[in-house]
């Protein structure tokens, strides 16, 4: 395999990003034999260390550290599952502080990822003291993520469902990236590939969960 595959997992709060990253790292390592790692969200460690949420002027350093952690993991692993990226820091800077200055560097880094998984809003919101604002912020944050990706010409795959169904949805999106690569183990991956082959062909990898493709709608309004 030439270079690490980087899978970006983004989404609003309490949509299962961390659980998904950890499950994917474990199941993909077992099924493929590749060196897999889940890179955690550094914002959580920052808030726990400082005992507060970051101020506007502290956001850029957190975004840069998240990108650096992903880059470091890619040096020693073959498949990197990113529990958020700098894009999420940029999104929250815009949402909370009306600051779009982090968006351009975040999107530049995001273009280096091989796949973006967007976690759907179909999980119940759960409180996380000091980290989450409330269920009411999920829809506007989700809309900002989609708009940023669309405006940058970046596609994504929606990940929805409960439990293993959610993990399987992500595996279906990741499997084509592994096709044709030499894998130390096949096992479950062979069954994943067969399931993927049975799925309908996607014309746009966002796999939109809206009545009319939002990519087409945004293109028309541009």
C-alpha atoms as a printed R data frame, in Angstrom:
    type eleno elety resid chain resno       x       y      z
1   ATOM     1    CA   UNK     A     1   0.000   0.000  0.000
2   ATOM     2    CA   UNK     A     2   1.420   3.365 -0.986
3   ATOM     3    CA   UNK     A     3   0.735   5.918  1.757
4   ATOM     4    CA   UNK     A     4  -1.842   5.797  4.497
5   ATOM     5    CA   UNK     A     5  -5.531   6.034  3.720
6   ATOM     6    CA   UNK     A     6  -7.102   8.863  5.713
7   ATOM     7    CA   UNK     A     7 -10.790   8.642  6.566
8   ATOM     8    CA   UNK     A     8 -12.297  11.862  7.926
9   ATOM     9    CA   UNK     A     9 -15.259  11.454 10.273
10  ATOM    10    CA   UNK     A    10 -17.178  14.692 10.746
11  ATOM    11    CA   UNK     A    11 -20.585  15.573 12.110
12  ATOM    12    CA   UNK     A    12 -22.497  17.540 14.695
13  ATOM    13    CA   UNK     A    13 -22.155  16.822 18.393
14  ATOM    14    CA   UNK     A    14 -23.486  13.559 19.826
15  ATOM    15    CA   UNK     A    15 -23.681  11.786 16.459
16  ATOM    16    CA   UNK     A    16 -21.352   8.912 17.340
17  ATOM    17    CA   UNK     A    17 -18.090  10.044 15.733
18  ATOM    18    CA   UNK     A    18 -15.807   8.691 18.450
19  ATOM    19    CA   UNK     A    19 -17.575   5.344 18.760
20  ATOM    20    CA   UNK     A    20 -17.551   4.983 14.979
21  ATOM    21    CA   UNK     A    21 -13.831   5.760 14.655
22  ATOM    22    CA   UNK     A    22 -12.915   3.238 17.343
23  ATOM    23    CA   UNK     A    23 -15.172   0.513 15.926
24  ATOM    24    CA   UNK     A    24 -13.859   1.026 12.397
25  ATOM    25    CA   UNK     A    25 -10.229   0.915 13.510
26  ATOM    26    CA   UNK     A    26 -10.827  -2.353 15.351
27  ATOM    27    CA   UNK     A    27 -12.934  -4.070 12.700
28  ATOM    28    CA   UNK     A    28 -10.800  -2.987  9.753
29  ATOM    29    CA   UNK     A    29  -7.628  -4.129 11.508
30  ATOM    30    CA   UNK     A    30  -9.222  -7.514 12.169
31  ATOM    31    CA   UNK     A    31 -10.615  -7.942  8.668
32  ATOM    32    CA   UNK     A    32  -7.705  -6.621  6.597
33  ATOM    33    CA   UNK     A    33  -4.585  -6.991  8.726
34  ATOM    34    CA   UNK     A    34  -3.669  -3.381  8.035
35  ATOM    35    CA   UNK     A    35  -2.169  -1.166 10.723
36  ATOM    36    CA   UNK     A    36  -5.202   0.923 11.692
37  ATOM    37    CA   UNK     A    37  -5.548   3.718 14.219
38  ATOM    38    CA   UNK     A    38  -8.275   6.063 15.424
39  ATOM    39    CA   UNK     A    39  -6.931   9.589 15.978
40  ATOM    40    CA   UNK     A    40  -8.955  11.147 18.822
41  ATOM    41    CA   UNK     A    41 -10.523  14.592 18.900
42  ATOM    42    CA   UNK     A    42  -7.912  16.795 20.551
43  ATOM    43    CA   UNK     A    43 -10.487  19.384 21.597
44  ATOM    44    CA   UNK     A    44 -11.787  16.991 24.252
45  ATOM    45    CA   UNK     A    45  -8.354  16.587 25.836
46  ATOM    46    CA   UNK     A    46  -7.843  20.361 25.617
47  ATOM    47    CA   UNK     A    47 -11.090  21.100 27.454
48  ATOM    48    CA   UNK     A    48 -10.364  18.491 30.124
49  ATOM    49    CA   UNK     A    49  -6.889  19.919 30.665
50  ATOM    50    CA   UNK     A    50  -7.961  23.579 30.754
51  ATOM    51    CA   UNK     A    51 -11.303  23.047 32.485
52  ATOM    52    CA   UNK     A    52 -13.134  25.210 29.921
53  ATOM    53    CA   UNK     A    53 -13.931  25.570 26.243
54  ATOM    54    CA   UNK     A    54 -11.487  27.483 24.014
55  ATOM    55    CA   UNK     A    55 -11.690  31.182 23.276
56  ATOM    56    CA   UNK     A    56 -11.804  32.407 19.656
57  ATOM    57    CA   UNK     A    57  -8.076  33.144 19.500
58  ATOM    58    CA   UNK     A    58  -7.270  29.599 20.703
59  ATOM    59    CA   UNK     A    59  -9.148  27.811 17.941
60  ATOM    60    CA   UNK     A    60  -6.421  27.994 15.282
61  ATOM    61    CA   UNK     A    61  -3.855  26.188 17.428
62  ATOM    62    CA   UNK     A    62  -6.343  23.409 18.196
63  ATOM    63    CA   UNK     A    63  -7.134  22.967 14.496
64  ATOM    64    CA   UNK     A    64  -3.432  22.857 13.613
65  ATOM    65    CA   UNK     A    65  -2.755  20.317 16.357
66  ATOM    66    CA   UNK     A    66  -5.572  18.071 15.068
67  ATOM    67    CA   UNK     A    67  -4.104  18.093 11.563
68  ATOM    68    CA   UNK     A    68  -0.606  17.441 12.931
69  ATOM    69    CA   UNK     A    69  -1.835  14.468 14.971
70  ATOM    70    CA   UNK     A    70  -3.428  12.958 11.867
71  ATOM    71    CA   UNK     A    71  -0.256  13.539  9.851
72  ATOM    72    CA   UNK     A    72   1.835  11.876 12.572
73  ATOM    73    CA   UNK     A    73  -0.467   8.838 12.695
74  ATOM    74    CA   UNK     A    74  -0.211   8.460  8.916
75  ATOM    75    CA   UNK     A    75   3.556   8.000  9.232
76  ATOM    76    CA   UNK     A    76   3.212   4.746 11.182
77  ATOM    77    CA   UNK     A    77  -0.173   3.357 10.096
78  ATOM    78    CA   UNK     A    78  -1.777   2.279  6.848
79  ATOM    79    CA   UNK     A    79  -5.343   3.319  7.620
80  ATOM    80    CA   UNK     A    80  -6.115   6.383  9.747
81  ATOM    81    CA   UNK     A    81  -9.630   6.966 11.117
82  ATOM    82    CA   UNK     A    82  -9.918  10.635 12.069
83  ATOM    83    CA   UNK     A    83 -12.350  11.369 14.901
84  ATOM    84    CA   UNK     A    84 -13.009  14.881 13.569
85  ATOM    85    CA   UNK     A    85 -10.614  17.054 11.578
86  ATOM    86    CA   UNK     A    86  -9.633  20.714 11.531
87  ATOM    87    CA   UNK     A    87 -12.799  21.297  9.524
88  ATOM    88    CA   UNK     A    88 -14.903  20.809 12.647
89  ATOM    89    CA   UNK     A    89 -12.887  23.439 14.506
90  ATOM    90    CA   UNK     A    90 -13.455  25.816 11.597
91  ATOM    91    CA   UNK     A    91 -17.177  25.026 11.569
92  ATOM    92    CA   UNK     A    92 -17.565  25.766 15.271
93  ATOM    93    CA   UNK     A    93 -15.466  28.937 14.942
94  ATOM    94    CA   UNK     A    94 -17.951  30.109 12.353
95  ATOM    95    CA   UNK     A    95 -20.995  28.941 14.303
96  ATOM    96    CA   UNK     A    96 -19.985  30.254 17.728
97  ATOM    97    CA   UNK     A    97 -17.795  33.256 16.911
98  ATOM    98    CA   UNK     A    98 -18.772  34.240 13.334
99  ATOM    99    CA   UNK     A    99 -15.106  33.648 12.430
100 ATOM   100    CA   UNK     A   100 -14.434  32.079  9.025
101 ATOM   101    CA   UNK     A   101 -10.662  32.600  9.084
102 ATOM   102    CA   UNK     A   102  -9.972  28.926  9.828
103 ATOM   103    CA   UNK     A   103 -12.076  27.586  6.959
104 ATOM   104    CA   UNK     A   104  -9.543  27.899  4.113
105 ATOM   105    CA   UNK     A   105  -6.687  26.069  5.884
106 ATOM   106    CA   UNK     A   106  -9.100  23.457  7.214
107 ATOM   107    CA   UNK     A   107 -10.448  22.711  3.751
108 ATOM   108    CA   UNK     A   108  -6.916  22.640  2.317
109 ATOM   109    CA   UNK     A   109  -6.027  19.940  4.844
110 ATOM   110    CA   UNK     A   110  -9.331  18.143  4.201
111 ATOM   111    CA   UNK     A   111  -8.511  17.720  0.528
112 ATOM   112    CA   UNK     A   112  -5.764  15.343  1.616
113 ATOM   113    CA   UNK     A   113  -8.266  12.851  3.018
114 ATOM   114    CA   UNK     A   114  -9.372   9.903  0.922
115 ATOM   115    CA   UNK     A   115 -12.957   9.791  2.185
116 ATOM   116    CA   UNK     A   116 -15.254  11.923  4.319
117 ATOM   117    CA   UNK     A   117 -17.919  10.252  6.443
118 ATOM   118    CA   UNK     A   118 -20.693  12.538  7.714
119 ATOM   119    CA   UNK     A   119 -22.508  11.142 10.753
120 ATOM   120    CA   UNK     A   120 -26.272  11.541 10.513
121 ATOM   121    CA   UNK     A   121 -28.491  13.139 13.158
122 ATOM   122    CA   UNK     A   122 -30.438   9.944 13.827
123 ATOM   123    CA   UNK     A   123 -28.873   9.178 17.222
124 ATOM   124    CA   UNK     A   124 -30.435  10.594 20.393
125 ATOM   125    CA   UNK     A   125 -28.564  13.559 21.811
126 ATOM   126    CA   UNK     A   126 -26.643  12.825 25.010
127 ATOM   127    CA   UNK     A   127 -25.245  15.351 27.449
128 ATOM   128    CA   UNK     A   128 -21.477  15.586 27.917
129 ATOM   129    CA   UNK     A   129 -20.663  18.136 30.612
130 ATOM   130    CA   UNK     A   130 -18.542  20.991 29.343
131 ATOM   131    CA   UNK     A   131 -18.401  19.685 25.778
132 ATOM   132    CA   UNK     A   132 -21.905  19.849 24.265
133 ATOM   133    CA   UNK     A   133 -24.283  22.742 23.775
134 ATOM   134    CA   UNK     A   134 -27.553  20.895 23.235
135 ATOM   135    CA   UNK     A   135 -29.615  19.078 20.637
136 ATOM   136    CA   UNK     A   136 -30.750  22.394 19.140
137 ATOM   137    CA   UNK     A   137 -27.305  23.080 17.640
138 ATOM   138    CA   UNK     A   138 -27.021  19.838 15.688
139 ATOM   139    CA   UNK     A   139 -29.071  20.816 12.640
140 ATOM   140    CA   UNK     A   140 -27.380  24.194 12.035
141 ATOM   141    CA   UNK     A   141 -23.923  22.655 12.517
142 ATOM   142    CA   UNK     A   142 -24.804  19.804 10.143
143 ATOM   143    CA   UNK     A   143 -25.938  22.381  7.571
144 ATOM   144    CA   UNK     A   144 -22.656  24.297  7.907
145 ATOM   145    CA   UNK     A   145 -20.619  21.131  7.378
146 ATOM   146    CA   UNK     A   146 -22.527  20.236  4.225
147 ATOM   147    CA   UNK     A   147 -22.269  23.770  2.850
148 ATOM   148    CA   UNK     A   148 -18.526  23.932  3.487
149 ATOM   149    CA   UNK     A   149 -17.898  20.594  1.779
150 ATOM   150    CA   UNK     A   150 -20.146  21.412 -1.172
151 ATOM   151    CA   UNK     A   151 -18.659  24.864 -1.704
152 ATOM   152    CA   UNK     A   152 -15.190  23.284 -1.704
153 ATOM   153    CA   UNK     A   153 -16.243  20.609 -4.206
154 ATOM   154    CA   UNK     A   154 -15.687  17.805 -1.682
155 ATOM   155    CA   UNK     A   155 -18.002  14.805 -1.543
156 ATOM   156    CA   UNK     A   156 -18.988  12.703  1.443
157 ATOM   157    CA   UNK     A   157 -20.881   9.586  2.463
158 ATOM   158    CA   UNK     A   158 -23.694   9.719  5.010
159 ATOM   159    CA   UNK     A   159 -23.351   7.252  7.896
160 ATOM   160    CA   UNK     A   160 -26.624   6.435  9.613
161 ATOM   161    CA   UNK     A   161 -28.247   3.632 11.556
162 ATOM   162    CA   UNK     A   162 -27.897   2.178 15.028
163 ATOM   163    CA   UNK     A   163 -25.055   0.062 16.416
164 ATOM   164    CA   UNK     A   164 -23.364  -2.249 13.933
165 ATOM   165    CA   UNK     A   165 -25.630  -0.996 11.140
166 ATOM   166    CA   UNK     A   166 -23.944   2.390 11.479
167 ATOM   167    CA   UNK     A   167 -20.508   0.776 11.330
168 ATOM   168    CA   UNK     A   168 -21.555  -1.309  8.318
169 ATOM   169    CA   UNK     A   169 -22.677   1.841  6.494
170 ATOM   170    CA   UNK     A   170 -19.198   3.273  7.004
171 ATOM   171    CA   UNK     A   171 -17.554   0.008  5.933
172 ATOM   172    CA   UNK     A   172 -19.595   0.057  2.718
173 ATOM   173    CA   UNK     A   173 -18.126   3.485  1.921
174 ATOM   174    CA   UNK     A   174 -14.561   2.507  2.835
175 ATOM   175    CA   UNK     A   175 -14.443  -0.867  1.051
176 ATOM   176    CA   UNK     A   176 -13.963   0.533 -2.495
177 ATOM   177    CA   UNK     A   177 -10.814   2.337 -1.326
178 ATOM   178    CA   UNK     A   178  -9.262  -1.022 -0.440
179 ATOM   179    CA   UNK     A   179 -10.089  -2.762 -3.705
180 ATOM   180    CA   UNK     A   180  -6.996  -3.903 -5.566
181 ATOM   181    CA   UNK     A   181  -4.695  -3.360 -2.609
182 ATOM   182    CA   UNK     A   182  -2.570  -6.125 -1.149
183 ATOM   183    CA   UNK     A   183  -4.040  -6.953  2.253
184 ATOM   184    CA   UNK     A   184  -2.316  -9.119  4.872
185 ATOM   185    CA   UNK     A   185  -5.693 -10.709  5.650
186 ATOM   186    CA   UNK     A   186  -8.854 -11.071  3.612
187 ATOM   187    CA   UNK     A   187 -11.483 -12.786  5.786
188 ATOM   188    CA   UNK     A   188 -14.314 -10.397  6.547
189 ATOM   189    CA   UNK     A   189 -13.015  -7.963  3.947
190 ATOM   190    CA   UNK     A   190 -13.951 -10.427  1.200
191 ATOM   191    CA   UNK     A   191 -17.538 -10.450  2.463
192 ATOM   192    CA   UNK     A   192 -17.473  -6.651  2.733
193 ATOM   193    CA   UNK     A   193 -16.351  -6.419 -0.899
194 ATOM   194    CA   UNK     A   194 -19.098  -8.775 -2.037
195 ATOM   195    CA   UNK     A   195 -21.716  -6.729 -0.198
196 ATOM   196    CA   UNK     A   196 -20.318  -3.562 -1.745
197 ATOM   197    CA   UNK     A   197 -20.488  -5.079 -5.243
198 ATOM   198    CA   UNK     A   198 -24.190  -5.754 -4.727
199 ATOM   199    CA   UNK     A   199 -24.964  -2.121 -3.900
200 ATOM   200    CA   UNK     A   200 -26.262   0.269 -6.581
201 ATOM   201    CA   UNK     A   201 -23.638   2.423 -8.257
202 ATOM   202    CA   UNK     A   202 -23.339   5.892 -6.706
203 ATOM   203    CA   UNK     A   203 -23.173   8.892 -8.969
204 ATOM   204    CA   UNK     A   204 -22.378  11.275 -6.117
205 ATOM   205    CA   UNK     A   205 -20.773   9.902 -3.001
206 ATOM   206    CA   UNK     A   206 -22.601  12.203 -0.612
207 ATOM   207    CA   UNK     A   207 -25.462   9.622 -0.678
208 ATOM   208    CA   UNK     A   208 -27.850  12.482  0.053
209 ATOM   209    CA   UNK     A   209 -30.527  11.959  2.666
210 ATOM   210    CA   UNK     A   210 -32.713  14.813  1.384
211 ATOM   211    CA   UNK     A   211 -35.585  14.641 -1.125
212 ATOM   212    CA   UNK     A   212 -33.572  16.434 -3.812
213 ATOM   213    CA   UNK     A   213 -29.796  16.236 -4.132
214 ATOM   214    CA   UNK     A   214 -28.463  19.245 -2.244
215 ATOM   215    CA   UNK     A   215 -25.325  19.264 -4.392
216 ATOM   216    CA   UNK     A   216 -27.408  19.874 -7.504
217 ATOM   217    CA   UNK     A   217 -29.493  22.475 -5.695
218 ATOM   218    CA   UNK     A   218 -26.418  24.383 -4.558
219 ATOM   219    CA   UNK     A   219 -24.844  24.187 -8.007
220 ATOM   220    CA   UNK     A   220 -27.964  25.768 -9.513
221 ATOM   221    CA   UNK     A   221 -27.925  28.602 -6.988
222 ATOM   222    CA   UNK     A   222 -24.210  29.340 -7.448
